[in-house]
Amino acid sequence: MASKQTQPIGIELAKRNLITEEDINRALEYQKEYPSKKLGDIINILNLCDSQKLIQAIGEILDEKAILLEERDIKINITDYISLDIARKNLAIPFEISAGRIKVCFADTSNKRSTETVRLLLLNKGLVMDKYITFETNVEKILDSLEGVASENINTNRDITGLVDTIIKTAMEKRASDIHIEPMEDAVRVRYRIDGELITAVNIEKDKQQQIIGRLKAISNMHQEKQESQDGRILIYPDYNIRVSSQKNVYGEKFVLRLLKKNAGIQKIFDLGFPKDEQLLRSCFDKRNSITVVAAPTGEGKTTTLYSIIDYLNSPEINITTIEDPVEIRIPGLNQIEIDVKTSFSDSLRTVLRQDPDIILVGEIRDNETAEIAMQAGQTGHYVLSTIHTIDSIEVITRLRKMGISDYDISSTLATSVSQRLVRRVCPHCSRQRNFSKEEKEIMEKIANEYEVEIDFNGKTTYDVVGCDKCNHTGYYGRIAIYEVLSIQDEIKELIMKGASSIEIRRQALKGKYRPLIIDGLHKILTGYTTLEELNKKLRIF
């Protein structure tokens, strides 16, 4: 529900004798508890006014076309025009089409980013958008009915053991990486993270909450009575090692289950999305007496890239040891160490250095102690691979500085810094090929020109995401990485030694072969792996 009016919407509605001052006060009290809710939506939720009259009045106040959207008003297949992923994020529902014009309902017509995203998507399909407003609850109700990827299967289970088992097995079938089981005010919400996106699977009756929590604690070896944060594991599924985390919130205990597939196999580095350049690959990772760091925020595939690099380097003549938390994939020929509550990365790394390693993989550089030992290992004949949480490859230098590593050690030991993000691949089963629009070309050319990169649209096409059963109606299936690579050449080493800022280092790097993530992202769009909308969502480029 939008809120773009000259006076508070409550006053405007009161002027029309639709609500009273008492109603406004009641709605404002409700809004204190739910501040994200718009007043018009609250008035509808509290049933303080006839819904039809209310939405029409709100439309008049905001100078927008309005409709009390219900399922019977939808005359088209929504996912033929926008994916459920786009619909959910923008709270938008296309509902009727005629003579090249398509009617779209929004919960918030004042959100220009949302309305423009949907307008451009539809324009690329040759359709002009007519914008309508409706209640947010109506939009969510319709989307929930379309998006309930597991509700039918889950709700048929009457016993708690079967219910929890179905939640987990359905997540496996849907390719979920995580399951969120969240106590809410009046229900237990189950969401799956699929290809990096959270999708609501089902809302379960509140009265089953304690039984669900009890069952989860039982199978993950947690203390039943303890309500503080706990960690556990579920090992009853042969193909999966499931890590479980619990955290108390105001409505109960929330659980997050991380699904780690056993013996998942290792993808080749080029299959992950790394630029197909064998010389670049060797120059980045076939090193000695140095350290290579893969950088990205949490959940962006750093560990997967590390495994692929190790697989590339692995041979019988080389002693490779890994220190991980936990060991996610067991690789033949490697010495893999899993840290536990009694040890740390730094403790394990000290021991490993006495085991005559050639290559050491440290799952993550988290603190000064681990960073210093990793640097020392890189200076004494070893090749160290690790990950670090930071936004790009150049900020790795800043992060190491903040951990207390000297400029001398960074410049003499850091050989390569790689940064990455995961973007979703267009679904091969339902995507629709089309030419790039004029607006898309202008956006991409502007970015390319900024970094002095040539871009050629000849013979290149892009895709509209649609949505089908195979991709959970998101329009995307699987993910691919976009990369940037910073090779620490002599000019960069000198700048680091002088204590230069990341801005100065970036300026120098751009004079060489370094190009930021966005350039590889454009390449992935031109080769048909992903879309401009998906890249924008990840990097906010327009």
C-alpha positions in Angstrom: 0.0 0.0 0.0 1.5 3.3 -1.0 1.5 6.4 1.2 1.9 9.3 -1.3 -0.7 11.9 -0.3 -0.7 15.5 0.8 -2.2 14.7 4.2 -1.9 11.6 6.3 -4.1 8.9 4.7 -6.1 8.5 7.9 -7.2 12.1 7.8 -8.1 11.8 4.1 -10.2 8.7 4.8 -11.9 10.4 7.8 -12.9 13.3 5.6 -14.7 10.8 3.4 -16.6 9.5 6.5 -15.1 6.0 6.0 -13.4 5.8 9.4 -13.5 7.7 12.7 -10.9 9.3 14.8 -11.1 6.3 17.1 -10.4 4.0 14.2 -7.3 6.0 13.3 -6.0 5.7 16.8 -6.6 2.0 16.9 -4.8 1.6 13.5 -1.9 3.7 14.8 -1.6 1.5 17.9 -1.4 -1.5 15.6 1.2 0.2 13.4 3.5 0.6 16.5 3.7 -3.2 16.7 4.0 -3.6 12.9 5.8 -0.5 11.7 6.3 -1.9 8.2 2.6 -2.0 7.6 0.9 1.0 5.8 -2.1 2.5 7.5 -4.4 1.7 4.7 -3.5 -2.0 4.9 -3.9 -1.9 8.7 -7.4 -0.4 8.4 -8.3 -3.3 6.1 -6.7 -5.9 8.4 -8.7 -4.6 11.3 -11.8 -4.6 9.3 -12.5 -1.0 10.2 -14.1 -0.2 6.8 -15.7 -1.9 3.8 -12.7 -3.2 1.8 -14.1 -2.2 -1.6 -14.9 1.3 -0.5 -11.6 1.6 1.3 -9.4 0.6 -1.7 -11.3 2.9 -4.1 -10.9 5.8 -1.7 -7.2 5.1 -1.3 -6.9 5.0 -5.1 -8.6 8.4 -5.3 -6.3 9.9 -2.6 -3.2 8.6 -4.3 -4.4 9.3 -7.8 -4.0 5.7 -8.8 -6.3 3.1 -10.3 -7.4 0.7 -7.6 -8.9 -2.7 -7.4 -9.7 -5.1 -4.6 -7.7 -7.9 -6.3 -8.9 -11.4 -5.6 -8.0 -14.7 -7.4 -11.1 -14.6 -9.6 -9.9 -11.3 -11.0 -6.8 -12.9 -12.5 -7.5 -13.7 -16.2 -4.0 -14.8 -17.2 -1.2 -17.2 -16.1 1.0 -14.8 -14.0 4.2 -16.7 -14.7 3.8 -16.3 -18.4 4.7 -12.7 -17.9 6.8 -12.4 -14.7 8.4 -15.1 -12.5 7.1 -15.6 -9.0 10.5 -14.5 -7.8 10.0 -11.1 -9.4 6.3 -10.9 -8.3 7.3 -11.7 -4.7 10.1 -9.2 -4.5 8.1 -6.4 -6.0 4.7 -7.4 -4.6 3.2 -7.2 -8.1 0.6 -9.3 -9.8 -0.3 -9.1 -13.6 -3.9 -10.0 -13.8 -5.4 -9.0 -17.2 -4.2 -8.3 -20.8 -5.8 -6.7 -23.8 -4.6 -5.1 -27.0 -0.9 -5.0 -26.0 -1.6 -3.5 -22.5 -1.3 -5.5 -19.3 -2.8 -4.6 -16.0 -0.5 -5.0 -13.0 -1.5 -4.7 -9.3 1.1 -3.4 -6.8 1.0 -3.3 -3.0 3.0 -0.1 -3.1 2.8 2.1 -6.2 5.1 4.7 -4.6 8.0 2.2 -4.8 9.5 3.4 -8.1 12.2 0.7 -8.2 9.6 -2.0 -8.0 7.2 -0.4 -10.6 10.0 0.3 -13.0 11.5 -3.2 -12.7 8.2 -4.7 -13.6 7.4 -2.1 -16.3 10.7 -2.7 -18.1 10.3 -6.5 -18.0 6.9 -6.3 -19.5 8.0 -3.6 -22.1 10.7 -6.1 -23.2 7.8 -8.5 -24.0 6.1 -5.8 -26.1 3.5 -4.9 -23.4 2.5 -1.6 -22.0 1.8 -1.7 -18.2 -1.3 -0.2 -16.6 -0.6 0.2 -12.9 -3.1 -0.6 -10.2 -3.0 -0.5 -6.4 -4.5 -3.1 -4.0 -3.9 -4.3 -0.4 -0.6 -5.9 0.4 -2.5 -8.8 2.2 -4.4 -9.6 -1.1 -1.1 -9.7 -3.1 0.6 -11.9 -0.5 -2.4 -14.3 -0.3 -2.4 -14.8 -4.1 1.4 -15.3 -4.2 1.3 -17.7 -1.3 -1.3 -19.8 -3.2 1.0 -20.0 -6.2 4.3 -20.2 -4.3 3.6 -22.9 -1.8 6.2 -25.3 -3.1 5.8 -27.9 -0.3 2.5 -27.0 1.4 0.4 -29.8 -0.1 2.9 -32.5 0.8 3.7 -31.1 4.2 0.2 -30.5 5.4 -0.9 -34.0 4.6 1.3 -35.3 7.5 -0.6 -35.7 10.7 2.3 -37.1 12.9 5.2 -34.8 13.8 7.9 -37.4 12.8 6.4 -37.6 9.3 5.9 -33.8 9.2 9.6 -33.0 10.0 10.8 -35.8 7.7 8.7 -34.4 4.8 10.0 -30.8 5.4 13.6 -32.1 5.1 13.0 -34.5 2.2 11.1 -31.9 0.2 14.0 -29.4 0.7 16.3 -32.0 -0.7 14.1 -32.6 -3.7 13.9 -28.9 -4.3 17.7 -28.5 -4.3 17.6 -26.3 -1.1 20.8 -25.4 0.6 19.1 -24.3 3.8 15.8 -24.8 5.6 14.5 -22.0 7.9 11.9 -23.1 10.5 10.6 -20.0 12.1 8.1 -19.5 14.9 5.9 -16.5 14.0 3.1 -14.9 16.0 0.3 -17.3 14.8 2.1 -20.0 12.8 5.4 -21.7 12.1 6.9 -20.6 8.8 9.0 -22.9 6.7 11.3 -21.4 4.1 13.8 -23.0 1.7 16.9 -21.2 0.4 17.1 -22.3 -3.3 19.8 -20.9 -5.6 20.5 -18.3 -2.9 16.9 -17.1 -2.5 14.5 -17.7 0.3 11.2 -19.2 -0.8 8.2 -19.7 1.5 7.3 -23.4 1.5 4.4 -23.5 4.0 3.0 -22.1 7.2 2.2 -24.7 9.8 -0.3 -24.4 12.6 1.1 -22.7 15.7 -0.1 -25.6 18.0 2.5 -27.9 16.4 5.4 -25.6 17.2 6.7 -27.3 20.4 6.4 -30.8 18.9 8.4 -29.7 15.8 11.0 -28.2 18.1 11.2 -31.3 20.2 11.6 -33.5 17.1 14.3 -31.3 15.6 16.3 -31.4 18.9 15.9 -35.1 19.2 17.3 -35.9 15.7 20.1 -33.3 15.9 21.3 -34.4 19.3 20.5 -31.1 21.1 19.4 -30.6 24.8 15.6 -30.7 24.9 15.2 -28.4 27.9 17.8 -25.8 26.9 16.4 -22.8 25.0 19.7 -20.9 24.5 21.5 -21.1 21.1 22.6 -24.6 20.2 24.4 -26.4 17.4 23.8 -29.9 16.3 23.9 -32.3 13.4 21.3 -34.6 11.7 22.9 -37.8 10.4 19.9 -40.0 9.7 19.8 -39.2 5.9 22.4 -41.4 4.1 23.3 -38.8 1.4 23.4 -35.7 3.6 25.2 -34.2 6.6 22.8 -31.6 8.0 24.2 -28.9 10.3 21.5 -27.5 12.7 21.5 -24.2 14.5 18.9 -23.0 16.9 18.3 -19.4 18.2 15.5 -18.2 20.5 13.3 -15.4 19.2 10.3 -13.6 20.7 7.9 -16.4 19.4 10.0 -19.4 20.2 13.1 -21.2 18.9 14.1 -20.7 15.3 16.0 -23.5 13.5 18.2 -23.3 10.4 19.3 -26.5 8.8 22.2 -26.4 6.4 22.0 -29.3 3.9 25.5 -30.6 2.9 25.4 -33.3 0.3 27.9 -36.1 1.0 30.2 -37.1 -1.9 28.7 -34.2 -4.0 31.8 -34.2 -6.2 33.9 -31.3 -7.2 33.1 -29.0 -10.2 35.9 -28.0 -12.5 36.9 -24.4 -11.9 35.9 -23.4 -15.5 32.4 -24.9 -14.9 32.0 -22.7 -11.9 32.3 -19.6 -14.1 36.0 -18.8 -13.9 37.2 -17.2 -17.2 38.2 -19.9 -19.6 41.8 -18.9 -19.8 44.3 -21.6 -18.9 47.2 -19.2 -18.7 45.2 -16.9 -16.3 44.3 -20.0 -14.2 48.0 -21.1 -13.9 49.2 -17.6 -13.1 46.5 -17.2 -10.4 46.8 -20.5 -8.6 50.0 -22.5 -9.6 52.2 -20.7 -7.0 54.8 -21.4 -4.4 56.0 -19.3 -1.4 52.9 -17.2 -1.3 49.2 -17.0 -0.4 46.1 -16.8 -2.5 42.9 -15.5 -1.0 39.3 -16.0 -2.3 37.1 -13.1 -1.1 33.3 -12.7 -0.9 30.5 -12.2 1.6 28.9 -15.2 3.3 27.1 -17.7 1.0 28.8 -16.6 -2.3 30.6 -19.9 -3.0 34.1 -19.2 -1.7 34.6 -22.8 -0.4 33.4 -24.3 -3.6 36.0 -22.3 -5.6 38.7 -23.4 -3.1 37.8 -27.1 -3.6 38.0 -26.6 -7.4 41.4 -25.0 -7.1 42.6 -27.8 -4.9 41.3 -30.4 -7.4 43.1 -28.5 -10.2 46.4 -28.6 -8.2 46.1 -32.1 -6.7 48.6 -34.7 -7.9 50.5 -37.6 -6.2 53.8 -35.6 -6.1 52.3 -32.9 -3.9 51.4 -33.0 -0.2 48.1 -31.1 0.2 46.6 -30.6 3.7 43.3 -28.8 4.4 42.0 -27.3 7.6 38.2 -26.9 7.4 35.1 -26.2 9.5 33.6 -28.5 8.6 35.0 -30.8 5.9 32.2 -30.5 3.3 33.6 -32.7 0.6 36.1 -35.6 1.1 38.8 -35.5 -1.7 40.9 -38.6 -2.4 44.6 -38.0 -1.9 44.2 -35.0 0.5 44.9 -34.8 4.2 41.8 -33.2 5.5 41.5 -31.9 9.0 38.2 -30.8 10.6 38.5 -28.4 13.5 36.3 -28.7 16.5 35.4 -26.8 19.7 38.8 -27.8 21.2 40.9 -26.5 18.3 41.1 -23.5 16.1 42.4 -22.7 12.6 45.5 -21.2 14.1 46.2 -24.3 16.4 45.7 -26.7 13.5 47.8 -24.6 11.2 50.8 -24.7 13.6 50.6 -28.5 13.7 50.2 -28.8 9.9 53.4 -26.9 9.3 55.3 -29.8 11.0 53.7 -32.3 8.6 55.8 -31.3 5.5 53.0 -29.8 3.4 53.5 -28.3 -0.1 50.0 -26.7 -0.2 47.8 -25.8 2.7 44.2 -24.9 2.5 42.9 -22.9 5.4 39.1 -22.8 5.3 38.9 -19.2 6.5 41.2 -16.4 7.8 39.1 -15.1 10.7 41.6 -13.4 13.0 45.1 -12.0 13.5 46.6 -15.2 14.8 45.5 -17.3 11.8 46.4 -14.5 9.3 49.9 -14.2 10.8 50.6 -18.0 10.7 49.2 -18.2 7.2 51.5 -15.4 6.1 54.5 -17.1 7.8 53.6 -20.4 6.0 53.6 -18.5 2.7 57.0 -17.0 3.4 58.6 -20.4 4.3 58.2 -22.4 1.1 54.5 -23.3 1.3 51.6 -22.3 -0.9 48.6 -21.2 1.2 45.0 -21.0 -0.1 42.3 -19.4 2.1 39.1 -17.4 2.1 38.2 -14.1 3.7 35.0 -12.1 4.2 35.2 -8.9 2.3 33.5 -7.2 -0.6 36.1 -7.5 -3.4 39.6 -8.5 -4.2 41.2 -5.1 -3.5 39.6 -4.8 -0.1 41.4 -8.0 0.9 44.5 -5.8 1.4 42.5 -3.5 3.7 41.1 -6.5 5.6 44.5 -8.0 6.2 45.8 -4.6 7.4 42.9 -4.4 9.9 43.9 -7.8 11.2 47.3 -6.4 12.0 49.3 -7.8 9.1 52.1 -5.4 8.1 52.3 -3.9 4.7 55.6 -5.6 4.2 54.1 -9.1 4.8 51.2 -8.4 2.6 53.2 -7.1 -0.3 55.8 -9.9 -0.1 53.4 -12.8 0.4 50.0 -12.1 -1.1 50.2 -13.3 -4.7 46.6 -13.3 -5.9 43.3 -12.1 -4.6 40.1 -13.4 -6.2 36.6 -12.1 -5.5 33.3 -13.6 -6.6 29.6 -13.5 -6.4 27.0 -16.1 -7.4 24.2 -15.1 -9.8 21.4 -17.3 -10.8 21.3 -19.0 -14.2 18.2 -18.6 -16.4 16.2 -21.8 -16.3 16.9 -23.8 -19.5 13.4 -25.4 -19.4 11.2 -22.3 -19.5 13.3 -19.2 -20.4 12.4 -17.2 -23.5 15.1 -15.9 -25.8 14.8 -12.4 -27.1 16.9 -9.5 -28.4 18.4 -6.9 -25.9 16.2 -3.9 -25.5 17.6 -0.4 -26.2 17.6 0.5 -22.5 19.6 -2.7 -21.6 22.2 -2.0 -24.3 22.6 1.6 -23.0 23.1 0.4 -19.5 25.7 -2.3 -20.5 27.5 0.0 -22.9 27.8 2.7 -20.2 29.4 0.2 -17.8 31.8 -1.2 -20.4 32.9 2.3 -21.5 33.6 3.2 -17.9 36.2 0.4 -17.7 37.4 0.8 -21.4 36.0 -2.6 -22.4 34.5 -3.3 -25.8 31.1 -4.8 -25.9 29.6 -6.4 -29.0 25.8 -7.2 -29.2 26.0 -8.7 -32.7 24.4 -12.1 -32.7 23.8 -11.9 -29.0 20.5 -12.4 -27.3 19.2 -12.4 -23.7 16.3 -14.2 -22.0 13.1 -13.5 -20.2 12.6 -15.5 -17.0 9.2 -17.3 -16.9 9.0 -20.0 -14.2 8.1 -23.6 -14.3 7.9 -26.7 -12.0 11.5 -27.5 -12.5 12.8 -24.1 -11.3 10.2 -23.7 -8.5 8.5 -21.0 -10.6 11.4 -18.6 -10.2 12.7 -18.6 -13.7 16.2 -19.5 -12.6 17.8 -22.9 -12.1 21.3 -23.2 -10.5 23.9 -20.5 -10.1 27.2 -19.5 -11.8 30.0 -17.4 -10.3 31.2 -14.1 -11.6 34.9 -13.3 -10.8 37.4 -10.6 -10.5 41.1 -11.3 -10.2 43.8 -9.1 -8.7 47.3 -10.3 -9.4 49.8 -8.6 -7.0 52.4 -7.3 -9.6 55.4 -5.1 -8.7 53.5 -1.8 -9.1 50.8 -3.0 -6.7 53.5 -4.3 -4.2 55.1 -0.9 -4.2 51.8 0.8 -3.4 51.0 -1.6 -0.6 54.5 -1.0 0.9 53.9 2.7 0.8 50.6 2.2 2.7 48.5 3.4 -0.3 44.7 3.4 0.0 42.4 0.9 -1.7 41.4 3.7 -4.1 45.0 4.2 -5.2 45.6 0.5 -5.5 42.4 0.1 -7.6 43.4 3.0 -9.9 46.7 1.3 -10.6 45.2 -2.2 -11.0 42.8 -0.9 -13.7 45.8 0.2 -15.7 46.7 -3.5 -15.9 44.5 -6.6 -16.5 42.3 -6.2 -13.4 38.6 -5.6 -14.1 35.9 -5.6 -11.5 33.2 -8.2 -11.0 30.7 -6.2 -13.0 32.7 -6.8 -16.2 32.6 -10.6 -15.9 28.9 -10.1 -15.1 28.3 -8.4 -18.4 30.1 -11.3 -20.1 27.9 -13.8 -18.4 24.8 -11.9 -19.6 26.1 -11.7 -23.2 26.8 -15.5 -23.2 23.2 -16.2 -22.0 24.0 -17.5 -18.5 22.1 -14.8 -16.6 20.1 -11.6 -17.0 20.8 -7.9 -16.4 18.0 -7.9 -13.8 19.8 -10.7 -11.8 23.2 -8.9 -12.1 21.6 -5.7 -10.9 20.1 -7.5 -7.9 23.5 -8.7 -6.9 25.6 -5.6 -7.7 23.1 -2.7 -7.8 24.3 -1.3 -11.1 21.2 0.8 -12.0 
